[in-house]
Amino acid sequence: MREQVVWACVEDALINGGGQMALQNLRRLEVASMSNPNKTYIVVEKEDHTWQCSCPVWIFRRKECKHIKREKAKLGVETERYD
């Protein structure tokens, strides 16, 4: 339970702008971790069609993570390409 509270604070600070005027969410999805069934992450699509996730890959690298890619694939949305 404590982990969920910590992630809620991280989500608020990083995904919602940490007190800045934040864009509205078009979608907010709770997705299961692929490596740990006890963890979930929050994937958000903003009104400017950018995507964010509460997982460490997105938080620390700001790269499209596998959680975002999976949700975009379900919706038929193109994912970012890294060459």
C-alpha positions in Angstrom: 0.0 0.0 0.0 2.8 2.4 0.8 4.3 1.9 -2.6 1.0 3.0 -4.2 1.0 6.1 -2.1 4.5 6.9 -3.2 3.7 6.3 -6.8 0.6 8.6 -6.5 2.9 11.4 -5.3 5.4 10.7 -8.1 2.5 10.7 -10.6 1.2 14.0 -9.3 4.6 15.6 -9.4 5.8 14.3 -12.8 2.8 13.5 -14.8 0.5 16.3 -13.7 3.2 19.0 -13.7 3.9 19.3 -10.0 1.8 22.4 -9.4 2.2 23.9 -12.9 -0.9 24.4 -15.0 -1.2 20.9 -16.4 -2.8 19.8 -19.6 -6.0 17.8 -19.2 -5.8 14.0 -19.5 -7.6 12.4 -22.5 -6.9 9.0 -21.1 -5.7 7.7 -17.8 -5.0 3.9 -17.7 -3.8 1.7 -15.0 -1.6 -1.0 -16.5 0.1 -4.0 -15.0 3.8 -4.3 -14.8 5.1 -6.9 -17.3 7.8 -8.1 -14.9 6.0 -7.9 -11.5 2.3 -8.8 -11.2 2.1 -6.9 -7.9 3.0 -3.5 -9.6 0.9 -1.3 -11.7 1.7 1.9 -13.6 -0.3 4.8 -14.7 -0.2 5.6 -18.4 -1.7 9.0 -19.4 -2.5 10.5 -22.8 -2.6 14.3 -22.6 -4.8 16.6 -24.6 -1.8 17.5 -26.8 -1.6 13.7 -27.6 1.7 13.2 -25.7 2.0 10.2 -23.5 3.4 9.7 -20.1 3.9 6.8 -17.7 4.7 6.4 -14.0 7.3 3.7 -14.7 11.1 4.4 -14.1 11.9 4.3 -17.8 9.6 7.2 -18.6 10.3 9.1 -15.4 14.1 9.0 -15.6 14.7 8.8 -19.4 11.5 10.5 -20.8 11.4 7.8 -23.5 8.4 5.9 -24.7 8.3 2.8 -22.4 6.8 -0.6 -23.2 3.6 0.3 -21.2 2.9 3.3 -23.4 3.8 1.3 -26.6 1.4 -1.5 -25.5 -1.5 0.9 -24.9 -0.8 2.8 -28.1 -0.8 -0.5 -30.0 -4.2 -1.4 -28.6 -5.5 1.9 -29.9 -3.8 1.7 -33.3 -1.6 4.7 -32.5 1.9 4.9 -34.0 4.8 4.6 -31.5 8.0 6.6 -31.4 11.0 5.2 -33.3 14.6 5.5 -32.1 17.2 5.1 -34.8 
